[in-house]
Amino acid sequence: MRSGVQITPTLAPLFSRPVLSTLALAVAGSLALSGCLGGGGGSSSNITPAGQLSLANGSVQGIVEDDALVWHGLPYAQPPIGDLRWRAPQPVENWTGVRDATERHAECVQAETTTQWQRTSNMVGSEDCLIVDVYRPNRADYQNEKLPVYVWIHGGSNNFGTAKQYDGRALVENSDVVMVVLQYRLGPLGWFFHPDVQTGGADPVSDSGNFGTMDTVQALKWIQANIAEFGGDPDNVTITGESAGAHNVLNLMVSPQATGDLFHQAVSQSGAMTTRSTNSARGSANSHIEWLIRLIEDRKTPNSPITAAEATQMRKDMEAAGTLNTYLRATEGRDLYQAVFNYSSLSSYGAIEDGTVIPAGGWIPAFTSGNFNNVPVVLGANEYEQKSFMPLYGGALKGATGTIPSAAGKSWLDLLDVAFTGNQTLDEVLPTQKDKDTYEVTGYHGGRAWRAKYVDELARLITQHQPNTYAYDFRWGTQSGPSPFNFIYGAGHAAEISFFHGAGEGLFSLPFTEQNRPGREALQNAMMDYLADFSRGGNPNGEFSQNELAWQPWSSTAGADKVIVFDATDTATDINMSNEELTLNGVNTAWTAAMINIGLGPVEQGTLRAFFGQSPNYSNP
């Protein structure tokens, strides 16, 4: 395992306006702040041009980076610009000459996010962004191989994220696979449902509004046509993703557009977010348009901004006149994001239940009936998912309750200082045992609620139709993470990526130390080996793995093994099978009891559940 590959933690969404009603709705539904970080894209000192290939649409030139061959920025669809904005992705056009695939490509349009997971007002990226990066081990005659293909779909609430944050070298060298990291349209460019930009039924896929979803389908079609040239096996493709990327994996599992042997295994890491009805999506599109109108009009007359009501009337007038489509297509892509940032908050963008790309009702009816793309699947979550977000809610939470925490002038946001700068201590921010217990109880039960909804409940449904259904509970960072990381974050959201990818830095570049190196490197190797075997036919216990413990599939039998627990001490792995089965009702009952036990009142209890709990619903009507 190459432990020197760095992880660059630059992803996690943050609401730009801390309004309780907005937060409560988004968090209760699926935690709209379900972004994630990725394996770092650090440069190598050992880079030479190599890997010239003839693909279906033209020749490309990649590079050798240490022991891996890498191709960056390979287009899998035409740029979705001009008339192709808000249209289903179109196949790549042929090119002449040799395309340079040695440099990272621009991200899709999004709001910049800092390394401490906070938004800035700077909009970055390009609409010309539908690309993949491809990694594979560097060997002679590699084109004659048929390695498993490991597709990574990045997270970020479906409103941010990029292939640039991931480096697949450690994974492909350890697991002997071809790794494909893909980008897809985001936010209002990726999921936008409004009749004025639709085709009126001429193109039902484009009319679905699920452009980002269809981008992932198109990328899989590109893989089928081209991956053999990289020494990959098109008949053995595993789709993987974390957070919003896992949401997109689950969307592919239920989408009628993803049939036809496009993928053969699936991995959902900390899956999140709900799908949306067309009515909900149409309402969101109207709001986006009105924010855009306000942005454009306020630029014209900055000293006399228009009201929300005036923007609504302008939208309706353009709809009546038939001019809204032209107005929207003339808009700069970054302005669609800037408008949301200026006048509202960047929430998550769940897929739209249009009936063509995503079935009506979303995941649950499909998984219940068995009418889905039925492949072996891994579902997993982290023990303290919510702790990665809890400091970011500090101001909003203190404003909503006035008491969390009780230190004068402090909020959970000050924990960023404790973790990253050391300018404050944990006792200064959380001075009483009740303050510390409130934080711990919230993080623990919030994480349990996440697992109950997005792992246990889905596993119970899927395993009725797919016996090769596996589940994990990732817990590293609490017993082996250094203080105060182990308390503030522990096994927080996105912490498992460093382990499945074999990265040399952990969550926020904080937890990896010399003291915990032996145990966590052993855990990284074990987790990569399990998925290496899973990618070779849907069973994580194959010949590739050196793991002694068999990862048992989910069993609905009472008392039988359900999930594998991934953890490690400072010196060795701590992996075991567990028969624990979670339900949202059970988690919420235990959570309420714990809050009462530490003396939290009804307002505090309700607010914490609203911010960090989960709704039982998977569909937003």
N, C-alpha and C positions, 0 to 999 in steps of 0.2 A: 504493500500500500504506500502510495506517495503522500506523506503527511505534509509536504510543503506547499500543496496547492491551497491557496487562500480563499476564504469566504468573505464576500463583501456585503455586509448587512445593510442594504439601503432601501429595503422595502417594508412598508406597512402603512396602511392608509390612516389618515387622521381627519376627522370631521373639521371643516373650517369654521363651523359655528356651533358652539356647545349649547344647543337647545334641547331640553330634556325630552319633550314630546317626540322630536325627530330621532334622538338617540334611542329612546325606549322602543320605538317601533322598529328601528333597524336592527338593534341588538337582539331584541326578543325574537325577531324572525330568523336571523342566521348569523348575527354579528357582522354587520356591514364592514367593520374594520377587519376583514379577514384577509389581510395581505400576507405576504411572506417574503422571506429573504432567500438568497440563492448562493450557490457556490461561486466563489470569486472568479473574476476574469482577469487575474493578474498576468502580466506579460512574462515571457520566459527569455532568459539570456541565450538559450540554445534554439534559435529559430532559423530554419532554412527553407527556401521554396522547394516544394515537392508535391506529389500527388496530383498530377495532371490527368483529368478524366474526361471522357466523352459521355455526357449525359444526354437525355432525350432531346433537350432543346439547344445544346451547344457544349463547348468545352469549358472546363474550369481548372484553375490552378490553385491548389491549397498550399499548406506549409507543414513542415515537421516541427513539432514543439516537444523537445525531449524525446520521450518514447511513444508519442502519439502523432497521428496524422490528423490535421484539422482543416476544415473548409468553412469559412465564415460567409454569411450573407448570401446564401444561395436562394434565389427567388423560387417560391413554389406556386405563385399566382401573379397575375398582372397587378401592377400598382393600382389600388382602389381609389383612383383620383378622377376628377372630372365626372363624366357620365357614369363611372363605375363606383363612385361613392354611394353608399347605401344600396349596393347591388351584391348579389352572390359573387364570390371570388371566381375569376375566370382563369383558365389554364395559362401557363407561361407561354409567351411567344418566343420563337427561335431567335438566337443571336448569332452573330458571326465573330470570328476570332476567339481568343481565349479570355474568359471572364476571370478577373482577379478576385480570388476568394481568400485573401490573406489578411483582410482587415475587418474589424467589427463593424456591423451595420447600425444605422440609426434605429432607436427605439420607436415604437408607435406613439402617436401624439398622446401626451399625458401631462399631469402636473408633477413638477419635480418634488422628490421626497428626500429628506435628509437621512443621514446615517443613524439618527436617533428616532426615525420613523415619524417625522413631522413634515407637514406640507410646507412648501414655499409658494409664493405667488408667481413663480417663473414657470411658464409652459414650455415643454421641450418636445423633441421628437418630430417625426415626419409621417405623413399618410402613406408614403412609399415605404412600407415596412414589413410586407408579408414575406419573411425569409426564414430559413433554417440555418443553424450551425450544425455541422456534422463532425463527430469525433470517432476515432477508431485506433486500435493498437497499430503501431508501425512495424510491419513485417513485409518481407519479400513475398511477391505473388499473392498479396492480400485480396486481389479482385477475384481469385478463385475460391475464396472462403464463403461460408454461409453462416455468419455469426448472428445470434439473436439481436434484434433491433429494440432499443430502449428509447422510447419517445418521451421527452420531458415537456410538460405544459406548465409554464410559470404561473404563479399566483399573483395576487394584488387586487382583490375585489372586482376583477374584470374592469378596473379603470386605471391600472398602472402595472408596470413590470416590463422586463426586457430580457432577451437572450444574453445581453452583455453581462448580466450579473452571475452567469453560470460558467463554470469551467469543467468540462467533462473528462479531462485527462485522467484523473485518479480513478474514476469509475470504470472507464473502458479498459485501463491497464489492469485493474484488479479483477474485473468481472468478465473480461474478454467478450465484449459486446460492441456493437456500433450504437452510439448515442446520438439522437437527433433532438436538438433544442429548438422549439419553434416560437415564433411571435404571431400575434393575432390582433385584430382591431379591438380597441378598448373604448369603454365609456359610451358616450353618445354617438361615436363613430362605429362602435361594434354592436350595440344593441339599441335600436331606434325604431319604434313602431308608430308610424303616422301615415294616413292614407295619401297625403299630398306628396310623399316621396315614393309611394308604391306604384306598382304597374297595373293595378286594377284587375289582378288575376292572371295577367299574361305570363308572369313569372312567379309562381307561388313561393318558391324558395326565397327570392328576394323580398317578397311581400311579408315574409315571416318576421323580419326585423332582427333575426339571429345571425348577423353578419360575422361576429366573432366565432360563434359556434361553427358556422360553415367554413370559416378559415381553417379551423382544426381538421375538418373533414377533407378539405382540399389538400392540406399538408399530408394527410395519410394517403391520399391518392397519388401525390407526388412521390411519396416513399415507395409505393407499390411499383411505380414506373422506373425508379432510379436507384433504389438502395442496393441492388445487386452489384452495381458498379463500384460501390464502396466495400464490397465483401459482406454485405448484410443479406439476411434471408427475408424476403418479402412475405414468406409464409409463416413467419414467427416474429410478430410485432407486439410489443408490450407498451401500452399507453400508461403513462404515470403523470401525476401532478399533485401539487400541494395547495391547500386552501382553495382559492378560486380556480386554480389549475385542477384540483380534485373535483370541484363542482363541474368543470368542463369534461373531465373524464367520465363522471356519472351521466352527463348529458349525452356523451357519445354512446354510452351503453344503452340509452333508451331511444336514441334518435333513429327514425327510419332511414335517414340519409346516410347513416354510417354502417349500413349493412353491406354485404358483399365481401366478407373476409378481409376487411381493412385492418383489423387488429385481432389479437388472439389471447391476450391477457390484459388485465387492467389493475392499476394500483391507485387508490384514493388515500392520500395522506392529509389528514385533518380537513376532510371535505367540509364545505360550509355553503351558506347562502341558499335561499329558496328560489324556485322558479316563479314566474309571474304570469298572471292571466293577461290576455290581450287588452282587457279594460284597464288593468293597472299600468301596463306598458304604454297605452295611449295617453293616460293621464300624465305619466312621467314625461312623455315626449312633448305634450302641451306645455308643461312647466319649463322644459329645456328651451323651447322656442321663445317663451316669454322672457326668460333670463337673457337669451341672446338679443332679443329686441331691445331690452333695457341697456345692455352693454353697448350696442351700436348707437342707439339714440343718445345715451349719456356721453359718449365720446363727441358727438356733434355739439351738445350743449351741456358741458360739464357743470356749469353753474346753475342749471335748471333741470335736474334729473326727472325723468318721467316716473310716474307711479306704477305699481304693479297692475292696477286696474287699467291704466292706459295701455300697458303692454298687452294685456289680455285682449283688449278691444282691437289693437292693431293686428294681432294674430288672427282674430275672427274675421276682420276685414279682408286680409290677404287670402284666407281660406275661401271666402265668398267670391273674391275676384279671380281666383285661380292663379295667383301670383306667388304663393308661398313656396312652392317647389323651387322656382327660380331664385327666390330670396335666400333659401337655405343652401342651395348648391353654390351660390356665389360667396358664401361665408368661408373665411379661413378656418381650417380644421382646429387650430389652437384656440380660436375664439369660442368654439363650442365648449371647450373645457374652461376657458377663462370666465365665461358667463356663469357657469355653475359655481365656480370658486368665488366669484364676486358677490353673488346674490343668494346663494344657498349653501349646500354642503355636498361634497363628493361622497355619495353613498355607494353601495355595491350595485352591480348590474347582473342580476340573475337572468338566466335564459328565459325566453318568452314562449308560453304554451300556445303556439299558433296552430298546432295540429298537423303541420307539414314537417317541420324540423324537430320540434319538441311536442310530444303528444299532449293532448288535453289532460289536465290534472298533474302533469309533470312526472316525477319519478315513481311515486308510491303506487299508482294504479298499474304501471308497467311492471315494477318488480313484484307486485302482488300476483298479477295474472301470469307472469312468466313471459309476457310479450316484450322482450328486450333482447339486445345483442348479448347472448348468453355465453360468457367466457369466464374462465377462472378469475377470481378477483381477490385483492387484498384491501382491507379497510382498516384504517388506523387513526389514532389520535394521541395527543400528548397529555400527560397527567395534569399539567397546569397551563393549558392552552391560554386562558384569559390573562395570566400574569404578564404576558408580552404587551398587552394593551392597557392594563390597569393604571400604570403611571400616567398614560396619555389622557385619561379621563379625569385626572385629578381636579382641575378647576371646575368642570361641569358637575362632578360629583359633590364637591364641597358646597357649590352653589345650590344644589338641589336639596341637600340635607342640612347644611350648616354645621355638621358635627363630624364628618369623616375626612381626615382624622381630627382629633381634638386640639392638636397643637396650634397655638395662635399664629395666624398668618401662614400656615403651612397647608399643603395638600399633597396628594399622591404624586402630583407632577414633580415635586421636589425630590422624589426618589431617583429621578434622572441624574441629579447632582450627586446623590449618594453613590450611584452605580458607576457613573462615567467620569466624574471629576474629583470625588472625594472632598469637595468643599463643604458638604454637610454629612452628618452621621445619621445612621438609621434611628438612633435614639432621639435625635433632634427632630426628625420628621414624625416618627411614631413613638412618642415618649412613654405611653402607658402600655401595659399588657393588653388591655382591651383594644387599643389601636392596632397592635401587632396581630392579635387574634382576628380582628375584623378583616385585615388584609389577607391573612392566611386562609381563613374560612371561605372568603369570597373567591380566592384563586383556586382553591381545591374543589369546591362544589361547582363553581363555574366550569372548570375543566371536566368534571364528571358529567355535567349536563351536556356538554359538547359531545363527549364520547357516547353517552346514552342515545343521542339523536342521530349522529352521523356515522356511528360504528355499529353499536349493538342492535338498534332497531332495523337498520338496513340489512345487517347480517342475518337477522331472523327471517326476513323476507326473501333475500336472495338465495340463501342456502336451501330453501324449499325446491328450487329449480336448478341450482348449481352446487354440487357437493364440494367442489374445490373453492370454497369461500373461507378466507383466512382473515384473522383480525389481530391487531397488535395494540399494546398500550406502552408508549415510550415514556420512560421516567428518569432518564439520566439528567443530571444537573442539580438535583436536590441533595443526594447524599454525597456526591463527588464534586459538585461545583464549588468554587471558592466563595467565601463570604465577602460581600453581602449578596453576590449574584444568586447564590442558592436560595435565599429567601425572597429577593425581589422578583426574580424570573424563574429559576429552576428549570423544569422541563416545560418551558413556555412554547407558545405557538411558533412554528418554524424551526425549533431547535433540532428536530430529527433530520433535517435536510443535510446537515454537515456529516451525519453518520451514514445515511444511505448513499451520499455522494463521495464520501472519503475525504472531506475537505480538512484543511489544516487549521482552520479557525472555527469557533462555534458561534452561537447566537450573540450578536452585537460585538463579536471579537473579544468577549469577556471571559468565558469559562475555562478555556483550555490552558492548563498549567503543566509544568514538569511533574508535579506531584501526581496528577491524575492521568498522565500520559499512558502508562501501561494498561490501565483498565479501559480507558475510553478508546484507545487504538484497537484493543482487542474487540471491543463492542462494535466499532466501525467495521472491522473486518467481518465479524459475524453477521451484521445486518446486510452488508453488501453481498455476502455469500448467499444468504437466504434469498435475496431478490435475484441474484445471478441464476440460481437454480429455478426460481419461479419463472424467469424469463425463458427458460429452456423447456417449457411445456406445462406450466401452470401448477407445479408442485415445488414448494421451497425446500424440499428435502432430497434433492437429487445428488448426482455423483460429483458435481462441482464443489459442493459445500464441504467444509471441514468441521461443521458444527455437530457436536455430540447430541444436543437436544433436538428431537423431532418437533417441528412446528405443526401441531395438530390443527385440522380444519375446525371451523366453528361447528359446534354440536348443539342442537336445540334440546337435547336430553338434559333434564335437571341433574346438576352435579357433575356433568361431563365438562371436559376442557372447552374453553371458549376463545381465550386470547393468549397470545404470547406476550410476556412482559419483558421489555428491553431496558436493562439498567446495568450499571457496573460500579464496583468499588474503585478505589484509586489503583488497585493492583490487578483486578480480574473482572471478567464479565459476571453479571448477576442476571441470568436469563432463566425464566421459568414459565411454565404453562399455568394459567389461572382458570378456575371455573366460575369466576365472578361474572354475573350478568346484570347490566344496568338498565333501568327504565327511567324515563323522565319523572314519572310520579314518585318513584322511590328516591331519586336524587333530590327532588324538591322537598320532600318530607324531611329527609335528613338535613338538608340545608336550613330549613326553617327552624328545626330543633337546635341546630348549632348556633344560629343567630340569636335565638331566645336565650340560650345558655350563656352567651357572653354579654347579654344585657342590651341588645339592639332593639329599638322600638319599631312599631309598624311602618313608619315612614322610611326609616333606614332599611328595613327588610325589603320593602317593596321597591325602593330605588335600586338597591344592589341587584335584585333579581331582574329588574327591567334593563339594567345596563349589561349584566354579565350572564344572564340566564338564556334559555332557549325556549322558543315557542314550539308546541307540538305540531304546528302546521308546516308543511313543506311547500305550500303554494300560496302566493300572495294574490288574493282575488282583486 
